[in-house]
Each structure stands twice: as C-alpha cells, then as structure tokens.
C-alpha cells in the first residue's frame, strides 16, 4: 500500500449507508482528522449545504468536521459559474439549499423562461408546470447546467428517482445536453483536489460505488479505493474494468502508513 498525503472520501455508502452507520468508516475518518491528514468529503448530494452536511456528520456520526471539509456537486457547479457566468440570471430546478448557495454566490434567481442559464439538481416538489417553464427557458437559449445525474436515491420507502431522472426529462424535451458537475464527471474531483493543495499522485479517492466514485477517480487519474460497504458488491469486483487500485471489505483494512 502506498502512502497518501490526502484523501477524497465519498459519503453515502462509504461513511454511512442511508440511515445505517458504518462504524469502521467513522473510526477511520476520526483517525485521519486526529492525524491532521488533509481530506475532502466529496458528495453528489445537492440538497444540503456544506454547513448542513457538516452538522449532520458531527451530530449523528460523531465525526468532527467543518464545512470547509465538504465539497458538493453544487459547489463544483457554482465555482464554475463564478468564473463563467458572473452576474447572470439563473433559473433553478432544485431544493432550497441549491437556491440559497447560488444567491450567496451573487446570482439572481429568475424562475421565468427568460433566464440566462438553468441550474438543475434533485427537486422533490417539481411539478409539470415548473418543469415546463424550465424547458421553455432552455428553448429560449438558457445554458444547461446540472449538479449530478444520479439515477436513484435511497429513502425509508425504498429507491426513488434522483436528479438524473429530472435531467432526462429536461434534456429529452429540450433536445439539449447539459454540462454535469457531479461524479463521475471531472469538475467535482478537480475542484476537490484543488482544495487539498496536493499533487494528484499523492491523493487517494475512497468510495463504494464503482460507476460514480471509482469511475470519477479513474477519469481524473487518481488512485482509487473501493470499499464494499455500499453499492458495489464483492461478487462484482472481478468484472470491474478498469479495476480500482485497491479493494477492501471496509476501512478497518486500510492503513494510513
């Protein structure tokens, strides 16, 4: 095992699984923090602010983190917009957390069909009328940006459609393909690595989902560690191509070095 100076760590399925705690992951993360090893939690979840994610980890998982250690698909998207779309009107298909972060970044919300660009994430209360306005904005020339295209989200009532289902609706209706910022796409990983101030060769990405987490690391030329505590199961490992750099049952098997 190689010694790494910094870590990018997925949350759901890696640090916890839905509402189920993963004690081995909690112990590993606390060890990283106590050793002052730089890390970023990297999540596609665009329905919570970094402050909300940090509060959840502190309260329910006894992981002493601050918001600066959280990097979401919303933040990756907003970092891009601040450079490329500053001062423009934005139509948002998403939850309050996404809207609040865009406003704090200086963008003007415009829920009409005349917005300059459209930002879409998971929106649990979206209606046909609201999605229709979003499609009209795209047909009128709004640029199309998406936090993540996750297919399903686990809930206490089973799996429900996630952000990608809304993306498919908007894309099919408008005929447009969006720029996507969440895993497995590059922007979220590039932004998180930049925060660590380390070379990619010194960073390890840890995740439970081969199709999102591990593929994101592979495409960004990072070493990857697949943990079998979430989505990807042990029986699938032999078929994974390209393979993760490392595979462990859980994070009790990984030594910091």
N, C-alpha and C positions, 0 to 999 in steps of 0.2 A: 504494500500500500504506500502510495506517495504521500508526502507531507504537503498539505494545502494551507495557504495563508488566509483564505477567506472562503465563505460559503454562501450559496444561494439556496434557499430552502422553501419548498412548496408548503402549503398549509393543510388543506383538507385532503385526508388520505395519508399524509406524511406526519404531521404534528398531532392531528386528531382525525377522526373519520365520522363526518356528520356530527352527532352529539356524543359519540363514543370517544373516550380519552385513550391516548396511546402513551402509557407511562414511560416506555423506553425512549420515546422521542422527546418527551418533556425533560427527562434526565439528561439526554444528550445536549439539548439546547441550553439548559442551565449550565452545563459544563463549558460549552462554548462561551457563553456570556461571562462566566466566572474567570475564564482564561483570557478574556478580552480579545477573542478572535473575531475579526470583522465578519458581519453577516447581514444579509438582507432576506426577509421573508418576501417571496415573490408569489403573488396570487392574481388569478384572473378575476376574482370577485370585485365587481364594480358597484355593488350595492351598499358597501360600507366605506367610510373614510378611513385613512390610516389611523386617526385618533380612535375611532370605534374599534378597529381591529386590535390595536394595542391594548385598549381597555378590556376587551374580551379575553385576550391571552393572559393578561395579568389577573383578572378576576376568576376565570373558570379553569385555567390551566397552570396557574402559579408560575408563569414564565415572565420574568421581569424585563419587559421590553418598552421602548418608547416609540412614538410614531415615526421617527426618522429611520427606524429599522424595518419599516413596512414599505413595499413598493408594489402598487396595484396596477392593473391594466388601465385604470382611469388616469393614474399619474403618468404612465408612459405616453398615453394619448395627449394629455394636457401639456407635457413637456414639449411634444412635437408642435402642438398648436401655438404655444407661446412664441415659437420661432417663426412659424409659417403662416399663422392666421391671426395675429395680434390685432385687437380692435374690431373684429368682425362679429356679426350677429349669428348666434347658434341656435338651431332647433334641436331640442334634446328629447330622445326617446329613452327614458331611463328613470331610475329612482332618485329620491331627494338628495342622496349623498353625491351622486354624479352632478346634479344641477348645482348644488352648493359649492362643490370644488371648482366648477367652471366659472361661477360668479366670483369666487375668491381670487381666481386667476385673472380676472379683469374682463371676462367676456360677457356680452349682453344676451340674455335669453330672449329668443324670438320664436314663439310656437306657431307662427303663421307659415304659409307656404312661400314666403319671400326671404327666408333666412339665407345667409351666405354659405353656411355649411351645416351638416347634420351630424350629430353625435348620437350613437345608439349603443345601449347596453341592455341588460335584463330589465324589463319593465313589467312587473306583475299585474299592474292595473291598466295596461294598454287596452284601448278599445278599437273597434274597426274605424271609427271616425278619427281618432288620434293618429292611427297608422296611415289613414288616407291623407291627412294633412302632411305627414312626413313624406309620403310618396310624391305628393304634389310639389313639395319643396325640392326633392331630388329631380323631378321632371323639369322644374324651373331653373335648374343649374346649380343647386347646392352641392358642394363636395360631400362625400360619404365616408365617415369615419366610424369605426366600430371598436369598442373596448375588447371584446372577445367573442368567439364563435363557439363556445361550449354547447354541446348538444343537449345534455340533460343535467339536472340539478337534483341531488338527493334531498328529500323532505321527510317529515314524520309520516306522511301519507304515501310514500314511495317516490319514484322518479317522476319529475315534472319537466316540461320543456324549459330550456335555458336560453341564454342570449342568442345563440346561433339560430334558433327557430324563428326569432323575430328578424334576424338578418336575412334569412332565406326568403321571408315574406317580402321585405322591402326590396331586396335585390331582384327577385323574380318580377315584382310589379313594376319596378323602375327600369329594369334591364341594365342596372349598374352594378359593378363590383366594388366593394369598399376597401379601404386601407385598414387592416386589422392590427391591433397593437398587443393583444394578449398572447400567451403561449398557445401553439408552438411557434408563433411568429417572432421575428427578431427584435422588434423595438423594446419590449419589456425586459428582455435579457440584456440587451446592450445598455439600457438605462440603469439597470440594477448593478451591472459590473462597473459602470462609470462611478456609481456611488461608493463602491468599495475602494476605488483608487488603487486597484491592483491589476497586474497583467492577467490575461485570461488563463495562461498556463498555471497560475497559482490559485485558481478558483475552481471549486467543485460544486456542481449543481445536484441537489438531492430532491427526488420526487417519487411519487407512487404510480404515476400514470405515464406509460410509455408514449402514448400518442400525443400528449401535450407537454408534460415536464421534460421527459428524456429527449424527445424529438427537438424541443426548443434548445436544449443544451447542445445536442449534436449539430444542429444547424448553425449554432453560434460558435462552434469549435471549442466547446468546453468539455472537460471530463465530467462524466455523469455517474451518479449512484442511484440505482433503482432499489427502493425499499418495498417489500412485499406485504405492506400493511394496508393497502387501499385497493385501487382499481385493477392494476395488472397483477395477475396471479402466477404462482410458481410454475404451473404447467405450461404457461405461455412463453417462458423465458427462452427455451431452445429455439423458438421460431422467430425471435426478435432479430431483425436485420435492418440496419446495423445494430449490433448489440451495445447495451450500456457498458461503460468502462468497468463498473462494479455492480454486483447484485448482492443484497443482504436480506435476511429474513426480517430484521428490524434493526434499529440504530444502536442497539446494545452490541452489535457485532462490528461496529466501526470504531477504530481507534484514531484519536487525533494525531498521534505521532509526536 
